[in-house]
Amino acid sequence: MGANVSPVSGSRGGSLTKLLQGGVASPAPPRRLRTSCASLSAGSQSAHLRTPPARFLCVRAPGPQDLRPPRLGACAREPPLCRVRSGPEPSGSARASPATSRRRAWPSEMKHPGLWKILTVAACTALLGGLQAQELQGHVSIILLGATGDLARKYLWQGLFQLYLEEAGKGHTFSFHGAALTPPKQGQQLIDKALQTLSCPEDTAPGHCAKLKDQFLRLTQYRQLKTAEDYQALSRDIEAHVQQEGLWEAGRIFYFSVPPFAYADIARNINSSCRPGPGTWLRVVLEKPFGHDHSSAQQLATELGSYFQEEEMYRVDHYLGKQAVAQILPFREQNRKALDHLWSRHHVERVEIIMKETVDVEGRTSFYEEYGVIRDVLQNHLTEILTLVAMELPLNISDTGAVLQHKLQTFQALRGLQRGSAVVGQYQAYSEQVRRELQKPANFQSLTPTFAGVLVHIDNLRWEGVPFILMSGKALDERVSYVRVLFKNQAYCVQSGKHWATGQSQCLPRQVIFYIGHGDLGSPAVLVSRNLPRLALPADGWKEVEARPGLRLFGHPLSDFYTYSPVRERDAYSTLISHIFHGRKDSFITTENLLASWYFWTPLLDSLALEVPRPYPGGAESGQLLDFGFSGGQLSFSQQQLEQLVSRPGTAPMPSDFRVLRATYRENPLVLSWSAELIAKLASDIEVLALRAVQRFGKFHLALSGGSSPVALFQQLALQHFGFPWAHTHLWLVDERCVPPTDSESNFQSLQDHLLQHIRVPYFNLHPMPVSLHQRLCAVEDQGTQLYAQEITAQVANRSFDLVLLGMGNDGHTASLFPQSPTGLDGEQMVVLTTSPTGPHQRMSLSLPLINRAKKVAVLVIGRMKHEIAMLVSRVGHEPKKWPISGVLPTSGQMVWYMDYEAFLG
């Protein structure tokens, strides 16, 4: 518990009069005269004060009756609230009262009795008002769960001590409770050991620091919290302490420094047994990881949301507490006018957000095997920084709600990641560390990446086309973190570089760098190239750094930059704990932003699940092995490695052991690759075919299938192929579900969501299937199939599409031609109604004879679920009634299979 004090207490407690305000109290003289404010009543003789008042000290918390504004006469009517301390007390006397303090008036009082009364009452009233305002801030209990753990020992106890130092004497009282599952005696010993390492600011005198630490220790206690009864006992003790000391409770902070699997049980116990009463705030602080993917994050958020309100939860990303990161928004705000046009696609070449570490993960492989570098660093730290750099500035950056809303808008503008958006690596000793620490077999090889580079694009007017490079890794050549905004430079300098003015030449790189820490500079800083327009640089709490001879950053001397660093470096956790105490939520992760981040990262993580990371030796020995470059939306290592096509004895080849291969399948060309590369190849082939068709005939007729397989292709075409001749392309549907066109099951709606809304196609070039006519769906009497056939005949020369894109179902169906519904497999009918074995059952589809009239047919087969049917179809002959896909044989055109390794190899 916190301090439970009496004037004679000498254990973990001390006098309440010393610690009530959480500040430093010097020992009080053994006896003092205590004179009630009531004795200074305007309607009675005032007490005879032998010396002027030394100070006022409130000895109880105000009750509801004290919450009125102070007024004349208030002192007289509320005697217990405020007393004057002065001089030694007469023996046997504790206080004076109107009945015992009759005395002669002072000379000044006899001359001006009215004035003296007014001055006395006014002084007392003013003091009471100030003391009431201060005391109304109340008592705060901080409960650190997992108080004996590594994070608490390294950072959190120091952060709580720093909070105490900052808030001491400002009106709040505190109690600090370290809690864990450890038994009380052992837990208290661990806490005492952790608290021995507390440190004061450098400018604090050693004796004063010792006194501060002693006070903090007396306010701190260990508790074992395992059961609901333990939480109930904690709540009762807090309430009893507050009542005993005449305080009132302002709030409780629960800091979850525990694994996420323990969150739900702890949250349930807090909510049911330790939630404070009405009028008292509750804040719960949560440490990452917040889930493993979007689904698990959603589940965890739902569980926590059943116990806590959104405004009660503070999800910590400690990078948001780092000084250089915290300076990003203020810097942008200070330079809003100067930067608004520069901070955009018109002037920014690229943005780098980097976190490199020299250490490996020895001792932490159980955590790393589950999460890896992308989940550990990129999904949270680097993505949060990206939003601060890229978000639109709200009108007021102090408006927490506006800042969080603008961050969410940035998440929503992020372009989806694909397999080709990332490169991954793994330091060579990692798998051996996993085998040793997790008792894995001798031939175990981990696929967990310890290095990742990811290319991110933001699809909005400000950032369209600007690459954001996110990179992090373990066992690299240096420990450094920074954000680097590199501006385009179109200058050409005639004179040689040796004649360029220091830092001023327009041919030097122009950049703004938020240097988060370590590296050659060694401390957080904001650096601005001197050849940029003069920008406002940090002022409050920051200082300009003189150039150090020989120190170079990014290949240039420090003199090329205006460089500012904090006057006093501050730990990130100390900053965030202060923000939690003051209820500042802009430095924390909301549920909505958390889920938006996981929604962005989960598809990439899924696509990398079977990717073999590039091995690297670690440290400086890695050389250029991890260097990477980008082109369009694709990222790749600059130095190519030879692919190992023959695996070691006893191991099966992995899909990622291969690159794009060309072969044959059912006597037709087969393109084999990893799915992302396969989609990119197919998109490029379609664009080439479209350009040729438009050049020769002035138009390109493309028929697209529905389902999930082509979605990635639609996105690739929309976002990567800016030269595609959409204005001359006619888009047709191969098949459609008999649902309203705006239904989520509609193939045309999927086409709209993933392709059409991103491109410019003339309205009259779109040809959806007429499944909804006369407010009915696929009614035979509406003759929708005949109408579509007539439209094809009128628009498509020889009824021969330039390209038909098909898929293959697990039962061998293609388009909406099913084994159980043989309609459309032969005959003269061009468009048919069919029945699907799965809902929605009614379908409209192009017939097999019409498909076979196409100039080219591409069949896209993706995913391990398709492996069995792919192997089966490879062996069957022409049996369209059993396997409709086997009936696809263009009469005068070409057929090409596009298949990924998972479908081909299983």
N, C-alpha and C positions, 0 to 999 in steps of 0.2 A: 504493500500500500504506500501511499504518499506519507508525508510527514504528519504524524499524530502528536501534537506538541503540547507541552505544558511548560511553565517557566522553569521547572526543575528537571525537565527531561534531559537525559544525556545520551540516549541511544540513537537509533535511526529515527530521528524526529527533530528535536530541538524546539525552541520556542516558536509558537505560531506567530508571535509578534516579529520574529526574525524572518520567517519564511513565507508569510501569508501572501505577499506580492510576488513570490518567486525570486526575489532579489537578494542582495547582500545586506545583511543587517549587522551592524556592529553591536557588541555586547552592551546591553542596557545597564545603566547604573543600578545598584541594588535597590534603591528606594527613590521614587519620584512622586512629586505632587501630581495627582490626576484631577483635573478640574473639568466637570461636565460643561458642555456648551449650554446646558440648561441654566447654569449659574450666571450666564451672560444675558439672561432674559431682559428684554427692554422694560419689563414691568416690575423688576426686582432690583435690589442692591446687588451690584456685581461683586464677584469674589475678588479679594485683594491679591493681585498677582505681584509677588515680590520681584520677579524678573520678567522680561518680555517672554512670550510663548516661544518654546524651542521648536516644536513641530507638532503636527497633528497626526494621529494614528487611528484609523478605523479599527474597531475591535470586534465588529460583527458584520456579517453581510446584510445588505438592506433586504427587508421583506417586501411583500407587495405594497404595504402602506408607504414604503419609501420611494416608490417609483414616480412620485409627483415631482414636477419642476420645483426647485428651491424657491422660497419666497421669504419676505420679511416675517420674522417671528418663527421661521421653521426651526431654528436652533432650539428655541424654547419648547417647542412641541414634540421634538424627537430627541430627547436627551441621550438614549443609549448609543446613538450612531457615531458620535464624534467626541473625542476628549482631547484636552490639551495636556501635553507632557511638559513639565518644566521643573527644574530644581529638585533637590532632595525632598522626600516626603517627611512630614513630621511623624514622630513615633506614634504608632497605633492609628494613623489616619490613612485612608485609601483615597478619599475623594472629598471635595468640598461640595456643599449644597446651599441653596438659598437660605435654608434655616440656620446654617452654621457659619455662614461667611459674611456676617454683618461687619462692616468696617467703615473707616472714614474714606470719603471720596478723594481721589487725586485732585491736586490743584486745578489742572486743566479741566477736569470733569465738573468741579464746582463752578468754574467760570462759564463753561458751555455744556451744561448737562444734556441738552437735546442733541447737540452735535456728537457728543461722545456715544450716546446710545445708538445713533444712526450708524456711525462708523463701526462700532462693535458688532452690531447685527449684520451689517453689510459684509464685514470681513468673514464672519462665521458662515454666513450664507454662501459666499463665494467659495470658501474652502469646502463646505459640505457639497456644493454642486459639483466641484471638481472631483472630490473623492467618490461621490456617488457614480459619476460617469465612468471613473476608472474601475471601481469595484464591480460595476454591473457586468464586466466581461466574464467573471465567474471562474469556476474550476474546470480544468481539462484533464481527463485521464487518458493516457496513451498506453496501449497494450501492444507489445511487440511479440507476435506469435512466431515461433521459431527463433527465439532470442539467443539460443546457444549455438546457432548455425554459423556457417562460414560467412554469409553475406552480412549477418548482424554483427559479427565480430569485426569484420573489415570496414564496414561503412555505416551501418544503421545506428549503432550506439553513438558513434561520433556525431552523426547527423542529429540525433536527438539532443545530445549535449550542446551542440551548436545552437539548436532551437532554444534551449533553455537560456543560454548566454544572451541571445538576442532579445528574448521576450521578458527576461527578468526585470521586475520593477515596472512593467507596463500594464499591470492590472489583473493579469491572469495568475491563478495558482495552478500548480501541476502535481501530478503523481505519475510515475513511470512504472509499468508492470512488465517485467520480462516473463514470457510464458513459453512453455514447451511441454513435451510429454515426459521429460526427464524427472525423476523423483526430486522432491524439494531440496534435500540437503545437497545432492550432487549438482542440481541445477543452480542453486545459489552460489556454489563454488565456481562454476563455469562463468556465471554472470560477473562475479567479483573479479575474476581473472580478466575478462573482456574489458571491464571498466577501468582497469589499471592502465590501459593504453590510451585513455582519453587525453586529448591535447587541447591547449588554448591557443588563440591567435598569437602570432609571434611577438606582438607588442604588449602582451600581458605580463606583468611582473610575476616571477615565480611564486611568491607568497600569496598574491591575490589569486593566481590560478589554482593553487592548492586549496584555498578557501572555497572557490567556486566548485571544484571537483567534489569537495567534501559535502557541500550542500546538495549537489546532484545525487551523490551516493545515498544521502539520507532520504531523498525523495524516491528512491528506486528499490524495488523489491521483486523477487522471483516468485512465480506461482506455477504450479502444475495444473494444466488445463487438459483434461481428457474426456470428461463426461459433462452432460447437461447440468448435473449438480455442481460441478466445478465452476461453470459459467454463472450459475445462480448465486453461488457463494461470492464470486468476484463482484457481481452487481450489488449484492447486499452490502459488501464491505465498502464499495465506493459510496453508496448512498449514506451509510452510517458515518463514514469519515466526513462527508460534506456536511451532514447535519450536526455532527459533534463539533466541528470547527466553525459553525455558524456561516457556512459558505452557501453558494448556490451553484448548481452544476450547469456549465455552459455546453460541454460536449464530450464525446468519447471518440478516440481514434483507434482502430484495430489495424495493425500493419501485418499483412499475411506474408511473412518470409518463410513460406512452406511450399512444398510441391503442389501443383494444381490439383492432383487427385484428392488432396485433403480439403480443398476449398468448400465443397458442398456440405460436408459434415460440420465444419467450423461455422459456415454461414448459417446453417440451421440452428446451431446452438446459440449463436449471437442473437439471431432474430427471435428465438423463443425464450431465451433465458437471460440475455444480457443487453438487450436493447434499452437505451435510456428512455425516460418518460417524456411526455409532451413538453414542448418548448426547449428541449435539449437536442442538439444536432448529433448525428452519427456519421462518421466517415470511415470507410473501409478501403484499405490500400492493397492492391493486388500486384504481384510481381509476375513477369513473363516466365515461361511461355503461356500464352493465352490460346491454347489449342494447338493442334498438329496440322489442321487443314480447315477449310471452310466449314465442313460438317461438324467437326469436333468443337470448333470455336463457337458455332451456333448453339450446340448443346450446352456448353459451359456457360454461355451468356444467358441462356434460358433458365438454367438452374440458379445462377446468381440473381437473375432478375425476379425470381419468385421470392427472394428473401430481402433484397435491397432495391431501393429506388435508384434510378440512373444518377441523380445528383449526389447520392451517397457513395458512389464507387469511383475510386481513383486508380486507374491502371497505369503503372509506372513503366515508362521507357526512359532509363536513366540518361540516355543521350540528349533528351530534351532539357536536362538540367545542366548540361555542359555549357560553359560560358560563351564559347564561340557560336554554338548552335542557338543559344538563347538570344544572340545578337542579330540573327538573320532578319527577323521581322522588324526590330527597331531600326536597323541599318536601312532597310528598304523604305521604311516610313520616313526616316530623316531625309532620304534622297528621292522621295516620291516623284517630284517634278523632273529632276534630272534623269532618273532611271527609268521612268515609265516607258519611254520609247526605246531605250537601249535594252531593257530587260525583255527581249522578245525575239522571235524568229528572224526578224529583219537584221539583227545585230549580233546575236549570240551564235557562235559556231557549235559549241557543245558544252555540256555540264558534266563534271566528274564528281562522284560522291564515293569516297574511298575510305576503307578501314583495313589496314594491314597490321598483322601481328607476327612477332617472331616466335612466340611460344607455340607448342603443339598442344594436343588435348590429352596427353598422358594423364591418367587418373580420372578423366571425365568421359571415357569412351562410352559408358552406358548411356549418358545423356546424348552424346554426339551421334551415336548409332541411330537414335530415334529422331533426331532433329536435323543434323547437318548444318552446313554454313548458311544456306539460304534461309532456313527457318530461324536460325540462331541470330543472324545479323541483318540480312537484306530485307526480309519481310517486315521487320519492325524498325530498327535504328535507321537504316539508310532510306527506307521508304518514307518515314516520318520527316526526315531531313528534306527529301525531295519535295514533299508537299509544302514545306516552308519556303523553299526556293521558288516553286512554280505557281503557288496559289495566287489568285487575284487578291490584292490588298483590300480589306474592308475599309470603310470610311474611318473607323476607329479601331486600331489594333488592340486597344484595351477592352474592347467588347468581346468577352470570351465566347459568347454564342455565335457572333459573326465570324470569328476566327475559325471555330470548329466547323461551321457551315461551309466556309470557303475551302477548307481542307477537304471536306467531303466532296465538294464539286470537282476538286482536282482528281480525287480517286475515280470519280465517275467518268472523267475524260481520258483516263489511261487506256492506251491501246492494248488489247489482249496479247499476252505473251504466247509464243510458240516454241517448239523445240529448238528452232534455229535462232532464238533470241538469246541463248545462253551458251557459255562454255564452262565446263567444270573440270576440276582436278582433285588429286588426292596425294598428300605427301607419302613417300614410299614406306615409311615406318608405321603408317597408321594401321594397316591390317594386322601386322604383328602385335601391335599394342592391343587391338581388339581381341585377338586370339588369346593373349596372355591374361587380360583383365576380365574377360567375359567367358573364359574357358571354352573357346570355340575350337573345332577340329583343326588339325594342322594344315589342311588344304583350303580353309575358309578364306575367301577374298571378299572384303566389304566393297559395296558400291556407293558408300556414303561420301559425298563431296566435302572436302575441307577447303576448297577454293572454288569461287564462282565469279564470273563476270557476266553481267546481264545488260542488254540494250533495251531501254525503255523509251517509248514515244508517247507524247501527250497530244491527243487529237482535239485541239482547240485553236482559236485564231491566234493566240499569243505564241504558242509553242509548236505549231505544226511543222514537222520536219526536223526539229532540233533533237539530236540524240542525247539522252541522259544515260551515262555509263555508271552503273553501280557495281562495285567490286569489293570483295573481301576474301581473306584467306588466312590460314594458319601456317606457321613454319615458313614465313616469307623473309625477305632480306632486311626489313626494318619495321619498327612499330610506329605507325603514323596514321592519323585520320584527318581528312580535310574535305572541303567542298570547293571546287574550282570552277568558276564561271569564266569560260574563255570566249572572248569576243572576236568576231570576224575582223580581218585586217586586210584591206585592199591597197595599202600604201606601198610605194616603191621608193627607196632611198638611193640616190645616185652615188653618194659618197660611201666609202667602205665603212664597215662596222666600227673600226677603231676611231672614226671621227664622229660617231653618234654621241650626242649629249647624253650624259648619264641619266638613264631613266626617262628621258624626254622624247627620244626619237619615236616617230610614228611607226617605224618598222619593227620596233620591239613588240613582243606579245602584249596584248591588252587583256587584263584579267582582274577579277575580284576573287579573293581567296578567304574563306573562313577556315582558319587553321585550328582544328579541334584540339590537337595536342601531340606531344612527343616529336619524333623526327629530329632533324638538325636544329630546328628552332627551339624545341623543348617546352614550349608553353603555348597556351591558346592565344590567338591573335586574329586580327582582321587586316588583310593586306590589299591595297589598291594600287594598281599600276600608276606611275606618275604621268604616263602619257594619256590617261583617261581624263575627261573633263573633271574639274575639281569637285570632289564629293564631300559631303559632311561626314566626318568620321566620329566614332564613339567618343563621348566626352565624359559623362559621369562615370567615375570608377575605372576609367581607362587612361592609359598614358602612351605617349609616342615612344617607340623603341628606336634607339640609335642603331645605325648600321654597324654590324660587327665585321671587321676585316676577315676576308676569307670565307664568310658564310654565304652560301648560295642556296636558293630555293628554285626548283624547277629549272635549273641551269642558268639562273640569273642572280646577280648580287642583290643583297637585301636593299641596297641603295636605290634599286629600280622601283621600290614600292614605298608608299606611305604605310607604315606599320604601327599598329596599336595593339597593346596587350593590357589585360586587367591590372589595376594597381595591386590588388590582392587576389590571388588565385583561390578559388572556392570549389570544394568538392560538389559533384553533381547531386549526390544524395542529400547533402545539407540544403541545397537550393530547393529541391523538390519537397523535402519534409517541411520547409518553411511555407511553400506554396500550399501544401495540404492543410497546414494549420490555419492559413488565411483563406482557405476555400477557393483558391485560384485553380480553375479546371482547364485552362488553355494549355497547360504543360502536360496534360494526361490524355489517355486514349479513350474515347467514348466507344460504347458498344457499336454504334452505327459505323464509325470509322474503322474499328477493328474488323468487322465483318466485310467491309468494302475492301480492306487490304487483303484479307484471305481470299476473297472472291477473285481478286486480281492474280494472286500468286499460285493458287491451287492447281489450275490447269498446267502450268509449267512444271510444278513439282510432280504431278502425275506423269507427265511425258518424260521426265528424267528418271523415273523410278528404276528402270532397267539400263540406264546409260552407264557405261564403264568410264569413270573419270580418268583424265590423263594423269599418269603418275609423274611426280616431280620430286627431286631429291631433298629439297628444302633449303632455306637460307640463300646465300649468294650463289651456291652451286646450281641453282635452278636456271641461271642465266636467262636466255630469251625463251625458255621453253613454254612459259605461260603468257607471253605476249599475244595479244589478239587484235584483230581489226574488224571493221564492220563495213558492209555494203548494203544499201537499202535497209531492210529490216533484219538482215542476217548477221550473226556474229560468228567468227571462226578464229581458231588459233592461227597465228601468222606462220609458225613453223610446223609444217605437217610431219606427222609421224607415219612410218610404214604400218599399215594395218596387218594385224596378226590373223591370217585366215585359217591357219592350222592351229587348233587349240592344243593345250597340254594333255597328256594321257589322263584319262579318267574324268575329263571335264567336257561339258557340252558347249558348243559355240553360242555366244550371245548374239542377239540381233545387232547390237552396236559394234560387233566385231567386223561388220561389213559396211561398205559405202554403196552408192548407187550402182546396181548391176543391171545388165541387160541379158535377157534369156528369152525362152519361148514357153508358152503355156497354152495348151490345147491348140498347138500349131499356129499361134498368133504371138506377136511381140509381147514381151512381159518386161515391165520396168519395176525393179525391186529396190526398196530403200527404206530407211527409217521414216516414220509417218510424216514428220514435218518437212523433211527433204522431198518426200514423195509428192506432197501437196504443192510445194514450190515448183517442182518439175512439171506437174500436170498444169498448173496455172500458166507457166511459161509456154508450154506447148499449145495451150488454148489461145494465148495471145498471138503467137506466131501464126496459127491457123486463121485467126480472125483478121489479122492485118493482110494476109495473102488474099483472103476471100474479098475483103473490102477493096483491095487494089484491083482485083480482076472483075468483080461483079457489082461493086458498090454497096454491098450489104453482106451481113453474116447472120445466119439463122442457127441459133443455139438452143437445144432442147435439154432442160435440166430435170433430173429426178429429185424427189423429196427425200425425207428421212434425215438421220443425223450425220451420215458419212460426208455429204457435200458441204456441211456448214463451214468447216475449216477452209475449204476451197473458196467458198463465197467470200469469206473474210480476207483471204489472201488476194483475191482478185480486186476486192474493193480498196484495200489499204496499201497494196504493194505495186500495183500495175497501173501507173498513172497514164501510160501511153496506150491503154486499151481503147479501141475505137467504139466506145459505147454509143455514140451518136448514130452509128450505122449498124448497130447490132439489134436483132429481133430476138426477144427472149420468150421461149415457149416452155410449157410444162410437159414432162413425160407422163406424169400421173398426178392425181389429186384425190384427197380424201373428201367424201361428201359431207362437208361441214361448212358453216358460214365462212366467208373469206377472211374475216377478222379473228376467227377461232385460232387458239394457239396450236391446234393440231393441223391447221391448214398449211400445205406446202407453199402456197403463194405467200402466206403471212411470214413463214420462215425466210423465204426469199427476200421479202420486204425488210425484215429485221436485220438480216446479215449481209445484204448486198445492195438492194435498191436504194435504201435511204442514204447510202454513202456515194452513189454515183449519179451521173446525169444521163438518163435514157429517155428519149422522147416518149411521151405517154402512148402514142399510137404504135410504138414498137413493143409494147408489153401485151402478151397474149395469155392471160389466165384461162384456165379451163372453166367453162360455164356450168358449174355444179349447182349453182343457186339461181333458179329462174322461177318467176311467178311465186316467190315466197315459199318455194319448195326445194328440196335437195334431191338431185339426181332422179327426178321422176321421168320415167320412160316417155310419157306423153309430152314432156317438154322438149324432147329431141335435142338435148344438149350435146350428145355425141355427134349428131349430124351437123349441128352448127359449127362445132370445132373442126370437123373434117372439111367443111366448106371453107372455113377461114384458112386452113392450111393449104388447100388446093388453090385458093386465090392468091396467097402471099408467097408460097414456097415453090420455086421452080421445080417441076417434075416431082413435087412432093418429096423432095430429097433434102433433108436437113444437112447443113454443113458439118454439124457435130451433135451427136446424141450422147449425153452423159448418163450412165447407168450405175446402179449398185447391185449387190448380190446379197439376198437374205439368207439366213441360216437354213432355210428349207429349199434353197435353190431358186427362189422366185426373183424376178427382176421387174422393174417398173411396178405396176400393180397387176402383174400376170402371175397367178398362183397355181400350184399343182392341183389344188382342190377345185379350182375354177378355171377350166380349160378355155373359157371364152377369150378370144383375141389371139389365140396361138396360130391360127391359120384363117384363110378366107379373105374376102375382099374388104371387110369392114376396117376402116382406118382408126377409129376411136371406139372404145367399148366400155360398158359398165361391167365391173367384176365384183367378186365378193372375197374379202380378206378373212382369214381365220382369226385375226385379232382385230379389236376395235380401233377406230371406227370401221365397221365391216364394209360399208358401201364405198366403192372406189370408181374413178374414171381413169382410163389409161390409154396410151397409144398402143396399137396392136403390134404384134411381132412382125407381120409383113411390112408395116409402115416403118418400124425401127430399122429393119434390114435394108430399106431403100436409102439410108443415110450414107453420106460420103465418108464419114468416119464415126466409129462408135468407140467410146472410152468407158471401161468398166473399172470403177474404183472400189477396192476391197481393203478395208482397214480394221485392225483389231484382232486380238487373240481369239475372240469368240467366233471369228470367221475361219479359223484354221481347219476345223473338221470338214466343213462344207467345201473349202478350197481344195483339200486333198481328195475329197470324193468326186467333185466335178472334174478334177484333172484326169480322172480315170474313165468317166462315162463318155458315151458317144452322143449322137444327136437324138436326145430323148426329151423334147420340150414338154410333153405332157407330164413327165415325172420331175424334170428339172428344167423349168422354163428358160433359165439362163443358157442352157446348152443349145437352145434354138436361135441364139443371136449369131447370125452369120451374114454379114452385109453382102448383098449380091454383087455389087460392083465397087464397094468401098473397102475401108480398112478397119480392123478391130485391134485395139491395144488394151492390154490389161495393166492396171496400175495397182500394185499390191505391196503392202508394207511387210516388214520382216515378221511381225507378230502373227499376221495372218498366214504367212508362208511357212514359218518355222515353228510356230506355236509357242 
